[in-house]
Amino acid sequence: MSLPIQLGRWLRKPETGRPHGPRPRRAVLVKQLGERDRRRMRRHFLDLDDSDRLLRFGTVLSDERLEQYVAGIDFTRDTIYGVYNRMFRLVAVGHLAFAPKAAMPVGGATTKARIAEFGVSVSRSARGRGIGSRLFERAAIHCRNNDVDTLYMHCLSSNQTMMHIAKKAGMQIERERGEADAYLRLPAASPATLLQEALEEQVATLDYNFKANKRFAAKFFSADR
Ligand SMILES: CC(C)(COP(=O)(O)OP(=O)(O)OC[C@H]1O[C@@H](n2cnc3c(N)ncnc32)[C@H](O)[C@@H]1OP(=O)(O)O)[C@@H](O)C(=O)NCCC(=O)NCCS
């Protein structure tokens, strides 16, 4: 038996059998979503409970309103990101929308024509593994590569987790009557950011196709014939 394995066992907590310290984080592959993912997006949003719906949308949207929201997403206008787990279940969705700066409360802070607004949700079972932060980072890179220098988020001030992510990213946060406007000024694109975005999407697409084919094969071979 190799030394790292022995050490790993020695470091496990006797009461839980889990290693000491924070849970190791897997690589998070963020993929741009499209029409093919709409059905899974619907399921992801409908699985959010009332408190998550409130945090994500600022109001407890009914199932019907959520279905309308998903049905109304225009993949040619907005950029939607997702993270799939090993079972090819969509466990997180980030929605990045560009709007004329005049339409946003922070419009005056930029000289660019548009600013971006981002909203995100991660399924409860997948939280605390860096997925929300990775979606945010991916959205920020996309903004930089599309000549947008302001990334905006609106959330409840009581949303401790999102406030933590926003502060960690260096966002400027303005609080008013229980709500918070957070915005991040982004540097211009560089060859490195263009390459990073393209590479991340390619790797995530490979992973997506692999999981989709695996799932298809599992269904095909388990079907009664
Ligand atoms: C907010 C949300 C997207 C975070 O997703 P996530 O995948 O768990 O986020 P991450 O794992 O990337 O990061 C969570 C961070 O918050 C920290 N955190 C968790 N709970 C916290 C709390 N109560 N107070 C402060 N920080 C907290 C974690 O320690 C972690 O920090 P670290 O990366 O420095 O260790 C998820 O909780 C969610 O979907 N909530 C409901 C919808 C929502 O609030 N959307 C945001 C408004 S648009």
The ligand as an SDF file (V2000), in Angstrom:
LIG
                    3D

 48 50  0  0  0  0  0  0  0  0999 V2000
  -25.6800   31.2180   -3.8710 C   0  0  0  0  0  0  0  0  0  0  0  0
  -25.3940   29.8680   -4.5240 C   0  0  0  0  0  0  0  0  0  0  0  0
  -25.5100   30.0250   -6.0330 C   0  0  0  0  0  0  0  0  0  0  0  0
  -23.9740   29.4260   -4.1370 C   0  0  0  0  0  0  0  0  0  0  0  0
  -23.6570   28.2330   -4.8270 O   0  0  0  0  0  0  0  0  0  0  0  0
  -22.4520   27.2730   -4.3240 P   0  0  0  0  0  0  0  0  0  0  0  0
  -22.1330   26.3660   -5.4390 O   0  0  0  0  0  0  0  0  0  0  0  0
  -22.7980   26.6610   -3.0360 O   0  0  0  0  0  0  0  0  0  0  0  0
  -21.2820   28.3400   -4.1050 O   0  0  0  0  0  0  0  0  0  0  0  0
  -19.7240   28.0550   -3.9080 P   0  0  0  0  0  0  0  0  0  0  0  0
  -19.5390   26.6510   -3.4280 O   0  0  0  0  0  0  0  0  0  0  0  0
  -18.9990   28.4560   -5.1270 O   0  0  0  0  0  0  0  0  0  0  0  0
  -19.3120   29.1210   -2.8160 O   0  0  0  0  0  0  0  0  0  0  0  0
  -19.9630   29.2080   -1.6330 C   0  0  0  0  0  0  0  0  0  0  0  0
  -19.1090   30.1020   -0.7570 C   0  0  0  0  0  0  0  0  0  0  0  0
  -19.9580   30.7090    0.2020 O   0  0  0  0  0  0  0  0  0  0  0  0
  -19.5190   30.3560    1.5050 C   0  0  0  0  0  0  0  0  0  0  0  0
  -20.7100   30.2500    2.3130 N   0  0  0  0  0  0  0  0  0  0  0  0
  -21.6160   29.2420    2.3530 C   0  0  0  0  0  0  0  0  0  0  0  0
  -22.5900   29.5520    3.2420 N   0  0  0  0  0  0  0  0  0  0  0  0
  -22.2820   30.7650    3.7440 C   0  0  0  0  0  0  0  0  0  0  0  0
  -22.8990   31.6230    4.7040 C   0  0  0  0  0  0  0  0  0  0  0  0
  -24.0340   31.2810    5.3120 N   0  0  0  0  0  0  0  0  0  0  0  0
  -22.3060   32.8100    4.9690 N   0  0  0  0  0  0  0  0  0  0  0  0
  -21.1640   33.1880    4.3630 C   0  0  0  0  0  0  0  0  0  0  0  0
  -20.5330   32.4200    3.4410 N   0  0  0  0  0  0  0  0  0  0  0  0
  -21.0900   31.2170    3.1360 C   0  0  0  0  0  0  0  0  0  0  0  0
  -18.7800   29.0410    1.3170 C   0  0  0  0  0  0  0  0  0  0  0  0
  -17.8690   28.8250    2.3630 O   0  0  0  0  0  0  0  0  0  0  0  0
  -18.0590   29.2900    0.0070 C   0  0  0  0  0  0  0  0  0  0  0  0
  -16.9690   30.1250    0.2060 O   0  0  0  0  0  0  0  0  0  0  0  0
  -15.4680   29.7270   -0.2560 P   0  0  0  0  0  0  0  0  0  0  0  0
  -15.5390   29.4210   -1.7270 O   0  0  0  0  0  0  0  0  0  0  0  0
  -14.6660   30.9630    0.0280 O   0  0  0  0  0  0  0  0  0  0  0  0
  -15.0980   28.5470    0.5400 O   0  0  0  0  0  0  0  0  0  0  0  0
  -26.3810   28.7530   -4.0160 C   0  0  0  0  0  0  0  0  0  0  0  0
  -26.3390   28.7390   -2.6120 O   0  0  0  0  0  0  0  0  0  0  0  0
  -27.8130   28.9660   -4.4800 C   0  0  0  0  0  0  0  0  0  0  0  0
  -28.2000   28.4980   -5.5480 O   0  0  0  0  0  0  0  0  0  0  0  0
  -28.6560   29.6730   -3.6830 N   0  0  0  0  0  0  0  0  0  0  0  0
  -30.0460   29.9260   -4.0350 C   0  0  0  0  0  0  0  0  0  0  0  0
  -30.1690   30.9180   -5.1920 C   0  0  0  0  0  0  0  0  0  0  0  0
  -29.3480   32.1740   -4.9590 C   0  0  0  0  0  0  0  0  0  0  0  0
  -29.1790   32.6340   -3.8530 O   0  0  0  0  0  0  0  0  0  0  0  0
  -28.8530   32.7630   -6.0660 N   0  0  0  0  0  0  0  0  0  0  0  0
  -28.0570   33.9780   -5.9880 C   0  0  0  0  0  0  0  0  0  0  0  0
  -28.8600   35.1940   -6.3050 C   0  0  0  0  0  0  0  0  0  0  0  0
  -28.9010   35.4770   -8.0260 S   0  0  0  0  0  0  0  0  0  0  0  0
  1  2  1  0
  2  3  1  0
  2  4  1  0
  2 36  1  0
  4  5  1  0
  5  6  1  0
  6  7  2  0
  6  8  1  0
  6  9  1  0
  9 10  1  0
 10 11  2  0
 10 12  1  0
 10 13  1  0
 13 14  1  0
 14 15  1  0
 15 16  1  0
 15 30  1  0
 16 17  1  0
 17 18  1  0
 17 28  1  0
 18 19  1  0
 18 27  1  0
 19 20  2  0
 20 21  1  0
 21 22  1  0
 21 27  2  0
 22 23  1  0
 22 24  2  0
 24 25  1  0
 25 26  2  0
 26 27  1  0
 28 29  1  0
 28 30  1  0
 30 31  1  0
 31 32  1  0
 32 33  2  0
 32 34  1  0
 32 35  1  0
 36 37  1  0
 36 38  1  0
 38 39  2  0
 38 40  1  0
 40 41  1  0
 41 42  1  0
 42 43  1  0
 43 44  2  0
 43 45  1  0
 45 46  1  0
 46 47  1  0
 47 48  1  0
M  END
$$$$
